[in-house]
Amino acid sequence: MRKKRTSRPWIRGLRTGAAVLVGTLAVWLAWLVGDPAAALHQLREWAGSAQVSLALLSAELGLEENTEGLSRWDRLVLAQSPLLGGVLPSGAPQASPPLPSEPGDLLELDPAGEDEEASASPLPSAEAPEGIIPKTMMAGSSAKYVTEGNVSVYNHTDYSIDIPALIDNAPRLSAAGEGPKVLIYHSHATESYTMEGADVYEPSGDHRTLNTEQNMVRVGEEMKAVFEAAGIGVVHDTTLYDYPSYNDAYNRSVQGVAENLKKYPSIVLALDVHRDALVANDGTIYKVVAGTVDDCAQVMMVLGSDASGQVHPNWKVNLSLALSIQSALASKWSTLARPLVLRPTRFNQHLSTGTILVEVGTHGNTLQEAITAARLYARTVVELMEW
Protein backbone atom coordinates (compact mmCIF):
# COMPACT_ATOMS: atom_id res chain seq x y z
CA MET A 1 0.00 0.00 0.00
CA ARG A 2 1.39 3.43 -0.90
CA LYS A 3 1.83 5.99 1.82
CA LYS A 4 -0.70 8.77 1.83
CA ARG A 5 0.69 11.98 0.42
CA THR A 6 0.34 14.99 2.66
CA SER A 7 -0.23 18.53 1.40
CA ARG A 8 1.90 21.36 2.72
CA PRO A 9 0.20 24.65 3.73
CA TRP A 10 1.89 26.61 0.93
CA ILE A 11 0.66 24.07 -1.63
CA ARG A 12 -2.91 24.42 -0.37
CA GLY A 13 -2.51 28.17 -0.76
CA LEU A 14 -1.25 27.68 -4.29
CA ARG A 15 -4.30 25.64 -5.20
CA THR A 16 -6.67 28.21 -3.69
CA GLY A 17 -4.85 31.04 -5.45
CA ALA A 18 -4.99 29.21 -8.77
CA ALA A 19 -8.73 28.70 -8.42
CA VAL A 20 -9.29 32.40 -7.65
CA LEU A 21 -7.08 33.38 -10.57
CA VAL A 22 -8.96 31.16 -13.00
CA GLY A 23 -12.30 32.59 -11.85
CA THR A 24 -11.03 36.17 -12.17
CA LEU A 25 -9.70 35.52 -15.67
CA ALA A 26 -13.05 34.09 -16.74
CA VAL A 27 -14.91 37.24 -15.67
CA TRP A 28 -12.27 39.52 -17.19
CA LEU A 29 -12.27 37.71 -20.56
CA ALA A 30 -16.08 37.77 -20.76
CA TRP A 31 -16.10 41.54 -20.14
CA LEU A 32 -13.22 42.22 -22.55
CA VAL A 33 -14.46 40.41 -25.64
CA GLY A 34 -18.16 40.70 -25.03
CA ASP A 35 -18.52 37.09 -26.12
CA PRO A 36 -18.95 34.65 -23.22
CA ALA A 37 -18.70 31.58 -25.48
CA ALA A 38 -15.40 32.70 -26.97
CA ALA A 39 -14.13 33.65 -23.52
CA LEU A 40 -14.98 30.23 -22.17
CA HIS A 41 -13.23 28.55 -25.12
CA GLN A 42 -10.08 30.61 -24.58
CA LEU A 43 -10.14 29.90 -20.86
CA ARG A 44 -10.42 26.16 -21.46
CA GLU A 45 -7.45 26.28 -23.83
CA TRP A 46 -5.39 28.08 -21.18
CA ALA A 47 -6.44 25.84 -18.28
CA GLY A 48 -6.02 22.72 -20.38
CA SER A 49 -2.46 23.44 -21.38
CA ALA A 50 0.04 20.83 -20.29
CA GLN A 51 2.14 23.28 -18.27
CA VAL A 52 -0.75 24.61 -16.20
CA SER A 53 -2.44 21.23 -15.73
CA LEU A 54 0.77 19.51 -14.71
CA ALA A 55 1.62 22.24 -12.26
CA LEU A 56 -1.80 22.05 -10.61
CA LEU A 57 -1.68 18.23 -10.64
CA SER A 58 1.73 18.25 -8.95
CA ALA A 59 0.44 20.64 -6.31
CA GLU A 60 -2.69 18.56 -5.71
CA LEU A 61 -0.75 15.31 -5.30
CA GLY A 62 2.06 16.84 -3.28
CA LEU A 63 4.74 16.00 -5.86
CA GLU A 64 8.00 17.86 -6.14
CA GLU A 65 8.23 17.86 -9.94
CA ASN A 66 5.22 17.45 -12.20
CA THR A 67 4.29 13.78 -12.59
CA GLU A 68 7.66 12.18 -11.90
CA GLY A 69 6.29 10.90 -8.59
CA LEU A 70 3.26 9.25 -10.16
CA SER A 71 3.10 5.49 -9.92
CA ARG A 72 2.17 3.40 -12.96
CA TRP A 73 -1.32 2.94 -11.52
CA ASP A 74 -1.74 6.72 -10.92
CA ARG A 75 -0.86 7.36 -14.54
CA LEU A 76 -3.31 4.73 -15.80
CA VAL A 77 -6.12 6.22 -13.72
CA LEU A 78 -5.34 9.77 -14.81
CA ALA A 79 -5.19 8.66 -18.43
CA GLN A 80 -8.85 7.69 -18.19
CA SER A 81 -9.83 11.23 -17.20
CA PRO A 82 -11.17 13.40 -20.08
CA LEU A 83 -9.67 16.45 -18.37
CA LEU A 84 -6.25 15.16 -17.31
CA GLY A 85 -5.66 12.27 -19.68
CA GLY A 86 -4.20 14.46 -22.38
CA VAL A 87 -1.67 16.26 -20.21
CA LEU A 88 0.46 13.30 -19.19
CA PRO A 89 3.98 13.42 -20.66
CA SER A 90 4.59 11.53 -23.89
CA GLY A 91 5.40 7.91 -23.22
CA ALA A 92 3.21 7.75 -20.11
CA PRO A 93 0.79 4.79 -20.01
CA GLN A 94 -2.54 5.72 -21.51
CA ALA A 95 -6.00 4.46 -20.63
CA SER A 96 -6.37 0.70 -20.71
CA PRO A 97 -8.23 -0.52 -23.79
CA PRO A 98 -11.19 -2.85 -23.28
CA LEU A 99 -10.05 -6.34 -22.42
CA PRO A 100 -9.98 -8.48 -25.56
CA SER A 101 -11.93 -11.71 -25.47
CA GLU A 102 -9.07 -13.66 -27.06
CA PRO A 103 -7.01 -15.24 -24.27
CA GLY A 104 -3.90 -14.79 -26.37
CA ASP A 105 -4.11 -11.02 -25.86
CA LEU A 106 -3.86 -11.38 -22.09
CA LEU A 107 -1.18 -12.39 -19.68
CA GLU A 108 -2.75 -15.64 -18.49
CA LEU A 109 -0.53 -16.24 -15.51
CA ASP A 110 -1.90 -19.53 -14.31
CA PRO A 111 0.45 -22.29 -15.54
CA ALA A 112 -2.48 -24.30 -16.88
CA GLY A 113 -1.07 -23.32 -20.23
CA GLU A 114 2.28 -24.95 -19.49
CA ASP A 115 3.42 -28.52 -20.02
CA GLU A 116 2.78 -30.58 -16.91
CA GLU A 117 6.36 -31.78 -17.14
CA ALA A 118 7.75 -28.26 -17.43
CA SER A 119 8.78 -26.00 -14.60
CA ALA A 120 6.37 -23.21 -13.69
CA SER A 121 7.05 -19.88 -12.04
CA PRO A 122 5.03 -18.47 -9.15
CA LEU A 123 2.35 -15.93 -10.03
CA PRO A 124 3.88 -12.45 -10.46
CA SER A 125 2.30 -9.62 -8.51
CA ALA A 126 0.30 -6.93 -10.28
CA GLU A 127 -0.66 -3.59 -8.76
CA ALA A 128 -4.39 -2.84 -8.93
CA PRO A 129 -5.54 -0.88 -5.84
CA GLU A 130 -9.33 -0.84 -5.86
CA GLY A 131 -9.14 -1.27 -9.60
CA ILE A 132 -10.03 -4.87 -10.40
CA ILE A 133 -12.11 -4.82 -13.57
CA PRO A 134 -15.05 -7.23 -14.02
CA LYS A 135 -15.33 -8.90 -17.41
CA THR A 136 -17.63 -11.55 -18.85
CA MET A 137 -15.41 -13.62 -21.14
CA MET A 138 -17.06 -14.86 -24.33
CA ALA A 139 -15.95 -16.27 -27.67
CA GLY A 140 -14.04 -13.80 -29.80
CA SER A 141 -13.42 -13.38 -33.51
CA SER A 142 -10.13 -15.26 -33.64
CA ALA A 143 -9.97 -18.19 -36.05
CA LYS A 144 -8.99 -20.34 -33.08
CA TYR A 145 -12.55 -20.16 -31.79
CA VAL A 146 -14.85 -22.97 -32.85
CA THR A 147 -18.49 -22.25 -32.02
CA GLU A 148 -21.61 -24.30 -32.48
CA GLY A 149 -24.81 -22.96 -30.95
CA ASN A 150 -24.09 -21.93 -27.38
CA VAL A 151 -20.83 -23.92 -27.10
CA SER A 152 -17.40 -22.51 -27.96
CA VAL A 153 -13.91 -24.00 -27.91
CA TYR A 154 -10.69 -22.00 -28.00
CA ASN A 155 -8.52 -24.45 -29.92
CA HIS A 156 -4.75 -24.26 -29.37
CA THR A 157 -4.15 -27.35 -31.52
CA ASP A 158 -4.27 -28.03 -35.24
CA TYR A 159 -7.01 -30.62 -34.81
CA SER A 160 -10.42 -29.90 -36.30
CA ILE A 161 -13.23 -29.89 -33.76
CA ASP A 162 -16.71 -31.19 -34.62
CA ILE A 163 -18.68 -30.02 -31.59
CA PRO A 164 -22.06 -31.68 -32.37
CA ALA A 165 -20.45 -35.05 -33.13
CA LEU A 166 -18.34 -34.93 -29.96
CA ILE A 167 -21.36 -34.06 -27.80
CA ASP A 168 -23.38 -36.87 -29.38
CA ASN A 169 -20.63 -39.33 -28.43
CA ALA A 170 -20.06 -38.01 -24.92
CA PRO A 171 -19.74 -40.75 -22.29
CA ARG A 172 -22.51 -41.16 -19.76
CA LEU A 173 -21.51 -40.64 -16.14
CA SER A 174 -23.01 -43.41 -14.04
CA ALA A 175 -23.81 -42.76 -10.39
CA ALA A 176 -25.08 -46.30 -9.88
CA GLY A 177 -23.27 -48.94 -7.89
CA GLU A 178 -21.05 -48.92 -4.84
CA GLY A 179 -18.09 -46.69 -4.13
CA PRO A 180 -17.26 -43.03 -4.75
CA LYS A 181 -17.89 -41.68 -8.24
CA VAL A 182 -16.06 -38.35 -8.19
CA LEU A 183 -12.44 -37.45 -7.43
CA ILE A 184 -11.65 -33.80 -6.68
CA TYR A 185 -8.03 -32.72 -6.36
CA HIS A 186 -5.90 -29.62 -6.88
CA SER A 187 -2.56 -29.57 -8.68
CA HIS A 188 -2.30 -25.94 -7.53
CA ALA A 189 -4.10 -26.12 -4.21
CA THR A 190 -2.61 -22.96 -2.68
CA GLU A 191 -4.12 -20.68 -5.33
CA SER A 192 -6.41 -18.14 -3.67
CA TYR A 193 -8.57 -15.14 -4.43
CA THR A 194 -8.77 -11.42 -3.70
CA MET A 195 -9.45 -10.89 -0.01
CA GLU A 196 -12.79 -9.32 0.87
CA GLY A 197 -14.87 -9.07 4.04
CA ALA A 198 -14.28 -12.03 6.34
CA ASP A 199 -12.33 -13.88 3.65
CA VAL A 200 -8.82 -12.92 4.71
CA TYR A 201 -5.72 -15.08 4.93
CA GLU A 202 -1.99 -15.07 5.48
CA PRO A 203 -0.40 -15.26 2.03
CA SER A 204 2.18 -17.89 1.17
CA GLY A 205 2.84 -16.04 -2.11
CA ASP A 206 1.01 -13.66 -4.44
CA HIS A 207 -2.64 -14.72 -4.29
CA ARG A 208 -1.66 -18.00 -2.64
CA THR A 209 -2.20 -19.29 0.86
CA LEU A 210 -1.82 -22.46 2.92
CA ASN A 211 -5.17 -21.71 4.59
CA THR A 212 -7.42 -24.45 3.24
CA GLU A 213 -10.50 -22.42 4.15
CA GLN A 214 -9.38 -19.76 1.69
CA ASN A 215 -7.63 -21.60 -1.15
CA MET A 216 -8.73 -24.12 -3.76
CA VAL A 217 -9.30 -26.79 -1.14
CA ARG A 218 -12.26 -24.74 0.13
CA VAL A 219 -13.69 -24.52 -3.40
CA GLY A 220 -13.32 -28.28 -3.74
CA GLU A 221 -15.14 -28.78 -0.43
CA GLU A 222 -18.05 -26.72 -1.69
CA MET A 223 -18.27 -28.86 -4.83
CA LYS A 224 -18.01 -32.01 -2.74
CA ALA A 225 -20.96 -30.88 -0.61
CA VAL A 226 -23.15 -30.51 -3.72
CA PHE A 227 -22.28 -33.99 -4.98
CA GLU A 228 -22.78 -35.61 -1.59
CA ALA A 229 -26.13 -33.87 -1.08
CA ALA A 230 -27.25 -35.67 -4.24
CA GLY A 231 -26.06 -39.00 -2.88
CA ILE A 232 -22.87 -39.19 -4.96
CA GLY A 233 -19.73 -40.32 -3.16
CA VAL A 234 -16.68 -38.06 -3.45
CA VAL A 235 -12.98 -38.50 -2.72
CA HIS A 236 -11.46 -35.09 -2.06
CA ASP A 237 -7.65 -35.12 -2.19
CA THR A 238 -6.62 -32.02 -0.20
CA THR A 239 -2.87 -32.46 -0.71
CA LEU A 240 -1.03 -29.19 -1.40
CA TYR A 241 0.83 -30.46 -4.43
CA ASP A 242 2.25 -27.01 -5.23
CA TYR A 243 3.82 -26.49 -1.79
CA PRO A 244 6.54 -26.03 -0.67
CA SER A 245 7.79 -26.14 -4.28
CA TYR A 246 5.58 -24.82 -7.02
CA ASN A 247 7.65 -26.44 -9.74
CA ASP A 248 6.60 -29.90 -10.90
CA ALA A 249 3.25 -29.69 -9.13
CA TYR A 250 1.67 -31.71 -11.95
CA ASN A 251 4.32 -34.37 -11.63
CA ARG A 252 3.43 -34.77 -7.97
CA SER A 253 -0.33 -34.63 -8.43
CA VAL A 254 -0.25 -37.30 -11.14
CA GLN A 255 1.00 -39.77 -8.54
CA GLY A 256 -1.87 -38.94 -6.20
CA VAL A 257 -4.45 -39.25 -8.97
CA ALA A 258 -3.06 -42.63 -10.05
CA GLU A 259 -3.18 -43.91 -6.47
CA ASN A 260 -6.78 -42.77 -5.98
CA LEU A 261 -7.94 -44.25 -9.28
CA LYS A 262 -6.36 -47.54 -8.32
CA LYS A 263 -7.81 -47.46 -4.81
CA TYR A 264 -11.30 -46.42 -6.00
CA PRO A 265 -12.01 -48.03 -9.39
CA SER A 266 -15.61 -46.82 -9.12
CA ILE A 267 -14.54 -43.21 -9.90
CA VAL A 268 -16.01 -41.99 -13.20
CA LEU A 269 -15.09 -38.29 -12.99
CA ALA A 270 -11.84 -36.64 -11.85
CA LEU A 271 -11.79 -32.83 -11.49
CA ASP A 272 -8.55 -30.89 -11.06
CA VAL A 273 -9.92 -27.64 -9.61
CA HIS A 274 -7.87 -24.44 -10.06
CA ARG A 275 -8.44 -20.74 -10.45
CA ASP A 276 -7.14 -18.70 -13.39
CA ALA A 277 -5.28 -15.38 -13.42
CA LEU A 278 -5.91 -12.60 -15.95
CA VAL A 279 -3.76 -9.50 -16.16
CA ALA A 280 -3.73 -7.11 -19.10
CA ASN A 281 -0.44 -5.97 -20.59
CA ASP A 282 -0.68 -2.71 -18.63
CA GLY A 283 -0.87 -4.58 -15.31
CA THR A 284 -4.62 -4.23 -14.78
CA ILE A 285 -6.19 -7.20 -12.98
CA TYR A 286 -9.47 -8.59 -14.33
CA LYS A 287 -11.99 -10.84 -12.67
CA VAL A 288 -14.43 -12.94 -14.68
CA VAL A 289 -18.12 -12.62 -13.88
CA ALA A 290 -21.17 -14.55 -15.02
CA GLY A 291 -23.44 -11.77 -16.14
CA THR A 292 -26.50 -13.98 -15.81
CA VAL A 293 -25.85 -14.84 -12.13
CA ASP A 294 -25.33 -12.27 -9.37
CA ASP A 295 -22.01 -12.32 -7.50
CA CYS A 296 -20.73 -15.30 -9.45
CA ALA A 297 -17.43 -15.99 -11.17
CA GLN A 298 -17.14 -17.75 -14.50
CA VAL A 299 -15.76 -21.26 -14.86
CA MET A 300 -13.51 -22.53 -17.62
CA MET A 301 -12.68 -26.12 -18.52
CA VAL A 302 -9.22 -26.84 -19.89
CA LEU A 303 -8.72 -30.05 -21.83
CA GLY A 304 -5.48 -31.62 -22.91
CA SER A 305 -4.66 -33.53 -26.09
CA ASP A 306 -1.82 -35.47 -27.68
CA ALA A 307 -0.88 -32.60 -30.00
CA SER A 308 2.45 -32.17 -28.22
CA GLY A 309 3.40 -35.76 -28.97
CA GLN A 310 2.59 -37.11 -25.50
CA VAL A 311 0.67 -40.34 -25.25
CA HIS A 312 -2.94 -39.44 -24.46
CA PRO A 313 -5.45 -41.96 -25.82
CA ASN A 314 -8.36 -40.51 -23.83
CA TRP A 315 -8.32 -36.93 -24.97
CA LYS A 316 -11.28 -37.06 -27.38
CA VAL A 317 -13.42 -38.87 -24.81
CA ASN A 318 -12.55 -36.29 -22.19
CA LEU A 319 -13.25 -33.46 -24.64
CA SER A 320 -16.63 -35.00 -25.49
CA LEU A 321 -17.58 -35.15 -21.83
CA ALA A 322 -16.46 -31.58 -21.19
CA LEU A 323 -18.42 -30.32 -24.20
CA SER A 324 -21.58 -32.02 -22.93
CA ILE A 325 -21.08 -30.28 -19.57
CA GLN A 326 -20.40 -26.98 -21.37
CA SER A 327 -23.64 -27.34 -23.31
CA ALA A 328 -25.62 -28.08 -20.14
CA LEU A 329 -24.08 -25.06 -18.38
CA ALA A 330 -24.89 -22.77 -21.30
CA SER A 331 -28.48 -23.96 -21.43
CA LYS A 332 -29.01 -22.95 -17.80
CA TRP A 333 -26.73 -19.92 -17.41
CA SER A 334 -25.62 -18.58 -20.77
CA THR A 335 -22.43 -16.89 -19.53
CA LEU A 336 -21.47 -18.99 -16.52
CA ALA A 337 -18.85 -20.87 -18.55
CA ARG A 338 -16.06 -19.25 -20.52
CA PRO A 339 -15.18 -20.93 -23.83
CA LEU A 340 -13.66 -24.35 -23.28
CA VAL A 341 -9.90 -24.42 -23.96
CA LEU A 342 -8.15 -27.28 -25.81
CA ARG A 343 -4.39 -27.40 -25.27
CA PRO A 344 -1.63 -29.54 -26.79
CA THR A 345 -0.50 -30.97 -23.42
CA ARG A 346 -2.10 -33.52 -21.12
CA PHE A 347 -2.54 -32.07 -17.60
CA ASN A 348 -2.60 -35.63 -16.19
CA GLN A 349 -5.80 -36.32 -18.12
CA HIS A 350 -4.23 -39.32 -19.82
CA LEU A 351 -4.77 -41.46 -16.70
CA SER A 352 -8.41 -42.25 -17.43
CA THR A 353 -11.53 -41.06 -19.21
CA GLY A 354 -13.60 -38.51 -17.37
CA THR A 355 -10.74 -36.22 -16.27
CA ILE A 356 -11.19 -32.43 -16.57
CA LEU A 357 -9.27 -29.38 -15.38
CA VAL A 358 -11.69 -26.71 -14.12
CA GLU A 359 -10.68 -23.08 -13.55
CA VAL A 360 -13.08 -21.39 -11.11
CA GLY A 361 -12.76 -17.63 -11.45
CA THR A 362 -9.46 -15.74 -11.43
CA HIS A 363 -7.27 -14.26 -8.73
CA GLY A 364 -9.26 -11.04 -9.15
CA ASN A 365 -12.48 -12.72 -8.03
CA THR A 366 -13.50 -13.13 -4.40
CA LEU A 367 -13.82 -16.49 -2.70
CA GLN A 368 -17.59 -16.10 -2.43
CA GLU A 369 -17.92 -15.46 -6.18
CA ALA A 370 -15.88 -18.60 -6.80
CA ILE A 371 -17.97 -20.67 -4.40
CA THR A 372 -21.19 -19.67 -6.19
CA ALA A 373 -19.71 -20.71 -9.55
CA ALA A 374 -18.31 -23.98 -8.18
CA ARG A 375 -21.68 -24.98 -6.72
CA LEU A 376 -23.50 -24.29 -9.98
CA TYR A 377 -20.91 -26.27 -11.91
CA ALA A 378 -21.21 -29.26 -9.57
CA ARG A 379 -25.01 -29.06 -9.65
CA THR A 380 -24.99 -29.20 -13.43
CA VAL A 381 -22.73 -32.27 -13.43
CA VAL A 382 -25.02 -33.96 -10.90
CA GLU A 383 -27.97 -33.47 -13.23
CA LEU A 384 -26.05 -35.15 -16.07
CA MET A 385 -25.23 -38.25 -14.05
CA GLU A 386 -27.33 -41.36 -14.54
CA TRP A 387 -28.52 -43.76 -11.85
N, C-alpha and C positions, 0 to 999 in steps of 0.2 A: 504494500500500500504506500502511495506517495505521501510525503509529509505535506500538510496543509500550508499553503503559502500565506504569509501574513502581509498586510498592507501597511506601509509606513504612513505617518500623518501627512508628510509633504506630498506623497503620491495621491492620497485622498484629496488633498487640496488641488492638485493638478487636474484630477478628473472633474472636480466641481467647477474649476475655472474653465476647463475646456467646454463643459456643457453650457455655461453661461455665455461663453464666447460664441459658440455655435448659434445659440438662440438670438444673440444680439445681431450677428451677421445676417440671419434670416430676415429680421425686421428691417435692417438697414438696406439690404438688397431689394426687398419688396418696395420700399419707399423710393429708392433711387431709380429703378427702371420702370416703375409703374406697371409691372407685369408679374404678378405673383407666381404664375406657372413657370415663367422663365427663371425667376429668382430661385424657385425651389429646385429646378433642374441644375442650375449653377451650383447651388449649395450642396446638392447630392454629389456632384462631380468633385467638389473640394473635399467633402467629408469622406468620400469613398476612395480617395487617393491612397496609394500604398503607404506613403510616408506617414500621413496623419493616422490612418487606421492602425498601422503597426505601432506607432508611438502610444496611442491610446490603449491598444491591446497589451503592450508591455507594462504600462502603468496599472491596468486592471489586474493582471496576473502577478504583479510584483516581480517582474523579470528585469534584469539589469540591462540587457541589450535585445531589443526587438523580440524575435521568437526563438533565439538560440536556446532558451531554457525550456522550450516546449518538448514534451515527450512525443513519441510516435503516435500514441493514442490521442493526445491533445490535438495534434495536427490533423488527424483523420476526422475528429469531431468538428473542428473548425472548418474543415474543407466542405462539410455538409451544410454549412450556413450560407444562405444566399447573400448575406451582408459581408461576412468575413472570409468566405471561401476563396474569393478572388485576390486577396491581398497577401496570401502566404508566399514566401519567396519561391522562385522557380526551383524545381526539383523536390519541393516538399510533397509528401503523399497527398493525393487528392481524395475526394470522396470515394468510398468503396462502391464499385458497381454491383448491381444485383447479383446474387449468387447464382452461377450457372447450374443447370440441372445435370449436366454431364459430370460424373464423378472425376473424370480426368482433368477437369479444370480446378479441382480443389486439392489441398494438401490433406489426403486421407491418411491420418497418422496412425491409425490402428494397423498393426502388422498382419491383419487378415489378408492383405494383398501380397504378403511375402511367402516364399517357399517355407513349408513347415520344417525343412531341414536347415534352412538358412538362419543366420543369427539376426536378431531383431534388436533395435535400439529402443530405450525407454521413450515414452511420449514427451516431446519437447514442450516447454511451457509457452503460453501465448497470452499476452496482456489484453484483457478485455473487461475493464472495470465497469460494471453495470451496463455492459454493451453487448450481451449475448443476443444474437439475432435469430428469431424463429423463422424456420423455412419448411415448407411442405415439399418434399422431394418427389418429383414425378419424372416420367420418361421424357427425355429430351429429343432433339432433332438429329443427334449423331447417328451415323450409319450402324454403329455398334448396338443400337437399341433394336430389339425385335419385339413387336407388339401385336397381340391378337386379342381383340375385345378389351377386357379390363386387366389383362395380364401382360407385363412387360419384363423382358430380360435384357440386362446389360451384358453383352457377350464379349469377353476378353479373349476368346479363342477364335480359330478359323473354322470351327464346325458350324454347319447350318443347323438352325433350331426350328423344328416344326412343333409349335406349342400345342395345337389341338391334338396331334397324334400322341405326343408325350403325355398329355393329361388323360387321354383315353386309355393309355396303357399304364397308368399309375397303379402301384401296388396298393392293395387294401390292407389297412392296419387292423389287425384282429386284437380285440380286448378279451377274447374268450380264453378259457383255460387257466391253469394255475401259474403262479409266479408273476413277478413284476414285468410290466410291458414297456416302460419308459426309463431310459437312462438320461440323467441331466448331469453335465459336468462343465468345467470351465478351464480351458487352456490358459486363459488370462483372468484368473479369478480376482486379482486385486484391482482390476479396473473399477473406477467409481465415477460418481457424477458431481455436478456442481452443488455445493452445499447450500441448503436453504432451510429456514425454520429450525425444526428439531433435528433435521438430518445433517449432523455435523460429525466430523471424524478427524482423527490424527492421520495426516497423510504419510504414506510410505514412499511417495514419489508424486509427480505431477498427475493429479486426478487418479491417484491410486491409494489404497488403504488396506491394512490387514484386518480391519474391522469387518467381520462377516455380516454384520447387520447393515452395512453401508456399501458393500461392494457387490460383485456379481453373484456371490453366494446367496445374498438376500433375494435377488431377483429370481434365482433358481428355486428358492424356497417358496416364493409366491406362485410360481408355475406348478411346483409339486403339489401345493395345496389344492389347486384347481383340479388337477388330475385325480388326486386321492378323493376329493369330494364327489367325483363321478364314479368312484369304485375302481379306479385304475391304479395298480401298484407302480411305485416309482422308486428307483435307486438314485439317490442324489449324492454324487461324489463331490465333496466339498474341499478336496485337496487344492492347496494354492500352488499350482504347477508353475506359476511364473515368479515364485519367491523361494529363496532369496535372490536367485538369478533369473533375470527375464529371458536371457538367451536360451534357446533350445526348449522353450516351454512346450512346444508341440511334440518334441521328441520324448518328453517326460509324460505328457498326457496320453500319448498313444499307448504307453505301457498300461496305464490305469484303465483305459477303455478296453483293451484286449483282455485284461484280467476280469473285468466286470462282465463282458460278453461271454467269456468262458464260464464264469460262475453262475450267470443267470441267462441260460439259453432262451428263455421265454421273451427276452427283450426284442421288441419290433421297431423301436424308435429311439435313436440316440441324438440328443441335442447338446451341442457345444455352445453355451450361451455367453455372449460377449456384449460389449457396447462399442460403438464406433467413435471416431473423432473427426470432426470437420473443421478445418481452419482455412480461410481464404488466404490468398497470397499476400494480402496486406496485414495478416495477423488476426483478423476478426474471427471470433469464435461463433459458430452457428449451432443451433440445436434443431432437431427435426421434430415437427409436430404433425399429428394427424388432424387435419382441419375438420374432419367430420366427428371427432370425439374431443370433448373438453379435457384440458389438462392431461394430454396423452402424447407420448412420444410415438415415433414411427418405428417399425421393425423392418429389418432387411435380412433376407436369407442369402447366404453365400455358399455356392456349390463348387466343388472341385471337379476336375476332369483329368484325363490322361494326356492332355495336349502338351505337357512339358516332357513327356517321355516316361513318366512314372507309371508303374503298373497300377491300374485302377479299373478293374472290370465292372464295378458297380455304379459308375458315375451316371449313366443314363437312367438307371432305375431310381437313384437318389434325386436326380433332376426332375424326373416325372412326378415323384412324390411331392417335392417342394412346389412344383407348379400347380398341383392339385390343391395344396394348402393355400398358395397365393391366390388362386381363383376363388376359393371359399372366403378368404379374408376380404377380397375386393367386392364380393357380392354382399357382404354385410357392412363393411366400412370402407368406402371407396379409396380412401387415402391413408389407411392405417399402415399398409405395407409399401415400402419403397420398391422400385424395380428389383427383381431378383438379379443377383450377380453371378455369372459363370466365369470361373478363373481356370487357368491352366494347371494349377497345382492341386494337391489332394486334401489337405487339411485333416488328415487321419480318416477321411470318409471311405477309404478303400477297405476298411476292416469288415464292413457288412453293408447290406442294403438298409435303408431307413436311417441314414446318418446325415444330419444337417447342421450347419453353423448358422446361428441366429444372432444378429446384432440388434440389441434393444436400445434404441436411442443413441445419443452421442454424449461425450463428456460435457457438452453444454446443457444437456437436459438435467432435470432434477430426478432424484430417486423416485419420488412419487409419480412423476410422469412415466418413468420407465416401468414401474410396477403396474400401472394401469394397462400399458401396452402388453406387458408380459402375460397378464391375466387374460386379456382378450385373445392373444395368440394361442395360449393353452386351451382356452374354451373352444376355439375354432377346431383345433386338432381333436379334442374330445368328441366333437360332433361328427367328425369324419371316421372315427373308429367304429368298427363293427363288432357285435357281440355274438 
